[in-house]
Amino acid sequence: MNQTFGYARVSTADQNTDTQLDALGKFGCDRIFQEKISGLSVQRPALDEMLALLRPGDTVVVSRFNRLGRSRDHLIQLIGNFSERGIVFKALDLGIDSATPSGKLVIGIFAALAEYDREMGFF
């Protein structure tokens, strides 16, 4: 049975995930993972737990695109891994859905821009 997993993150202890959790709950996520940890942190236990549970056909949903990865490159790496594993990615704020042609296009553009930046030495 395919599942829908939500992921919510804030960077500091004084912030809260309430709005993200509300959006993920309204979307209908089966399980939601949340953490209060800097995006720069390499160790993100809730994200790691969610990633370990994902199976082909599952869906990962974030309320805000920039909450999943530590950086643009990390985010693109995660989404690429999802695609390879047959996992759908959705970002509610931008309307990105990797199961749709337009979602695949947007993700492809982000990946191409990241590659261009690396080749040009911008990052």
KEKE-3310 file (N, C-alpha, C; in steps of 0.2 Angstrom, whole numbers, plus 5000, padded with zeros to 4 digits):
npx = (5004:5003:5010:5008:5020:5024:5034:5041:5050:5059:5071:5076:5074:5065:5056:5041:5032:5019:5011:5016:5013:4999:4996:5001:4993:4981:4982:4982:4992:4999:5008:5018:5033:5044:5055:5066:5078:5094:5095:5107:5113:5120:5116:5100:5089:5074:5072:5081:5075:5062:5066:5072:5060:5053:5046:5044:5032:5027:5024:5031:5029:5030:5027:5033:5044:5058:5061:5065:5078:5096:5103:5102:5108:5108:5094:5090:5097:5091:5078:5081:5085:5073:5066:5073:5070:5056:5048:5036:5037:5031:5028:5020:5019:5024:5017:5023:5024:5031:5025:5019:5020:5023:5028:5039:5046:5049:5057:5068:5073:5078:5088:5096:5100:5107:5118:5124:5128:5138:5147:5151:5157:5151:5146)
npy = (4994:5011:5025:5042:5053:5067:5081:5092:5106:5118:5130:5135:5134:5143:5145:5138:5124:5124:5130:5123:5110:5110:5112:5100:5091:5094:5091:5077:5068:5052:5050:5061:5069:5079:5092:5102:5110:5116:5120:5118:5108:5093:5081:5075:5068:5065:5067:5057:5046:5046:5044:5032:5024:5025:5018:5012:5020:5027:5044:5060:5074:5092:5107:5118:5122:5124:5118:5104:5101:5103:5112:5120:5111:5099:5097:5095:5083:5074:5074:5069:5056:5052:5051:5041:5030:5028:5036:5049:5067:5081:5098:5109:5123:5128:5121:5110:5094:5079:5069:5074:5081:5095:5096:5088:5095:5108:5103:5098:5109:5116:5107:5108:5121:5121:5113:5120:5131:5125:5121:5133:5138:5145:5140)
npz = (5000:4995:5003:5010:5014:5025:5027:5038:5043:5054:5057:5069:5087:5092:5082:5074:5068:5065:5054:5043:5047:5047:5034:5028:5035:5030:5017:5018:5023:5027:5037:5046:5047:5058:5062:5072:5067:5060:5043:5038:5045:5045:5050:5052:5060:5059:5045:5040:5045:5039:5025:5026:5027:5015:5000:4983:4974:4985:4992:4994:5003:5005:5013:5010:4998:5001:5013:5013:5009:5013:5006:4989:4980:4988:4989:4976:4974:4983:4977:4965:4969:4974:4962:4955:4963:4962:4969:4972:4972:4980:4982:4990:4991:4979:4969:4964:4957:4955:4948:4937:4920:4920:4933:4932:4922:4929:4940:4932:4926:4938:4941:4930:4931:4943:4939:4929:4937:4945:4935:4930:4941:4950:4962)
capx = (5000:5007:5009:5010:5024:5025:5041:5041:5056:5061:5078:5078:5069:5059:5051:5036:5030:5012:5008:5018:5009:4992:4995:5002:4987:4975:4984:4981:4998:4998:5013:5022:5040:5045:5061:5068:5086:5096:5096:5115:5115:5121:5112:5093:5086:5068:5072:5084:5070:5057:5070:5072:5054:5050:5046:5042:5025:5026:5024:5034:5025:5032:5022:5037:5050:5065:5061:5067:5086:5101:5104:5098:5110:5105:5087:5090:5100:5085:5072:5083:5085:5066:5064:5076:5067:5049:5044:5033:5038:5026:5030:5013:5019:5025:5013:5027:5022:5035:5022:5016:5025:5025:5032:5046:5050:5052:5063:5073:5076:5082:5094:5100:5103:5112:5123:5127:5132:5144:5151:5153:5161:5147:5145)
capy = (5000:5017:5030:5049:5056:5074:5083:5099:5108:5125:5131:5137:5132:5148:5145:5132:5120:5124:5131:5117:5104:5111:5111:5093:5088:5096:5087:5070:5064:5047:5051:5068:5070:5086:5093:5109:5109:5121:5117:5117:5102:5086:5076:5077:5062:5064:5066:5051:5041:5046:5042:5024:5021:5026:5013:5014:5022:5032:5051:5064:5081:5097:5113:5124:5119:5125:5114:5098:5100:5108:5117:5118:5105:5093:5096:5092:5076:5071:5073:5064:5050:5050:5049:5034:5025:5028:5040:5055:5072:5087:5104:5113:5131:5130:5117:5105:5087:5076:5064:5077:5083:5101:5096:5086:5101:5112:5100:5097:5116:5117:5103:5111:5128:5119:5110:5126:5135:5121:5121:5140:5140:5150:5137)
capz = (5000:4995:5008:5009:5020:5025:5031:5040:5047:5055:5058:5076:5092:5093:5077:5075:5062:5065:5047:5039:5049:5045:5026:5027:5037:5025:5011:5019:5024:5032:5042:5045:5051:5059:5066:5073:5066:5055:5037:5037:5049:5041:5054:5052:5061:5056:5038:5039:5047:5033:5019:5027:5026:5008:4996:4977:4974:4990:4990:4999:5002:5009:5012:5007:4994:5004:5019:5013:5008:5017:5001:4983:4978:4992:4988:4969:4975:4986:4972:4960:4972:4974:4955:4954:4967:4960:4974:4970:4977:4980:4986:4990:4990:4972:4965:4960:4958:4951:4944:4931:4915:4922:4939:4930:4919:4934:4943:4927:4926:4944:4941:4925:4933:4948:4935:4926:4942:4946:4929:4929:4947:4955:4969)
cpx = (5004:5005:5011:5014:5025:5031:5040:5047:5057:5068:5080:5072:5064:5054:5046:5034:5023:5009:5010:5014:5002:4991:4996:4996:4982:4976:4982:4986:4996:5002:5017:5028:5041:5052:5063:5076:5088:5097:5103:5117:5115:5116:5105:5089:5079:5068:5075:5079:5064:5060:5070:5066:5051:5051:5043:5034:5023:5026:5027:5031:5029:5028:5026:5043:5057:5066:5065:5075:5090:5102:5101:5101:5108:5098:5086:5092:5094:5080:5074:5083:5077:5064:5066:5072:5059:5045:5042:5035:5034:5028:5023:5014:5020:5021:5017:5025:5026:5032:5019:5021:5027:5030:5039:5050:5053:5058:5069:5077:5080:5088:5099:5104:5108:5119:5127:5131:5138:5149:5155:5157:5157:5146:5150)
cpy = (5006:5022:5037:5051:5063:5075:5090:5100:5116:5125:5132:5135:5137:5148:5138:5130:5120:5125:5125:5111:5104:5110:5104:5089:5088:5092:5080:5066:5058:5047:5057:5067:5077:5086:5100:5109:5114:5117:5115:5111:5096:5081:5078:5070:5060:5063:5059:5045:5040:5042:5034:5021:5021:5020:5015:5015:5027:5039:5055:5071:5086:5103:5118:5120:5119:5121:5108:5097:5105:5113:5115:5112:5098:5092:5093:5084:5072:5069:5068:5057:5047:5047:5042:5028:5024:5031:5047:5061:5078:5092:5109:5120:5133:5126:5112:5098:5083:5070:5067:5080:5090:5101:5093:5091:5106:5109:5099:5104:5118:5113:5106:5117:5126:5117:5116:5130:5132:5122:5128:5142:5145:5147:5131)
cpz = (5000:5000:5006:5015:5019:5029:5032:5044:5048:5057:5065:5081:5093:5088:5078:5068:5061:5058:5042:5040:5047:5038:5025:5029:5033:5019:5012:5020:5029:5038:5041:5050:5052:5063:5066:5073:5060:5049:5035:5040:5045:5044:5055:5053:5058:5049:5036:5040:5041:5027:5020:5026:5019:5004:4989:4977:4980:4988:4996:4998:5007:5008:5009:5004:4997:5010:5019:5013:5012:5012:4994:4980:4981:4990:4981:4970:4978:4981:4967:4962:4972:4967:4953:4957:4966:4965:4971:4975:4975:4984:4985:4988:4982:4967:4961:4962:4953:4946:4938:4926:4917:4928:4937:4926:4924:4938:4938:4926:4932:4944:4936:4927:4939:4944:4932:4931:4944:4941:4928:4936:4951:4962:4970)
residu = (MET:ASN:GLN:THR:PHE:GLY:TYR:ALA:ARG:VAL:SER:THR:ALA:ASP:GLN:ASN:THR:ASP:THR:GLN:LEU:ASP:ALA:LEU:GLY:LYS:PHE:GLY:CYS:ASP:ARG:ILE:PHE:GLN:GLU:LYS:ILE:SER:GLY:LEU:SER:VAL:GLN:ARG:PRO:ALA:LEU:ASP:GLU:MET:LEU:ALA:LEU:LEU:ARG:PRO:GLY:ASP:THR:VAL:VAL:VAL:SER:ARG:PHE:ASN:ARG:LEU:GLY:ARG:SER:ARG:ASP:HIS:LEU:ILE:GLN:LEU:ILE:GLY:ASN:PHE:SER:GLU:ARG:GLY:ILE:VAL:PHE:LYS:ALA:LEU:ASP:LEU:GLY:ILE:ASP:SER:ALA:THR:PRO:SER:GLY:LYS:LEU:VAL:ILE:GLY:ILE:PHE:ALA:ALA:LEU:ALA:GLU:TYR:ASP:ARG:GLU:MET:GLY:PHE:PHE)
# end
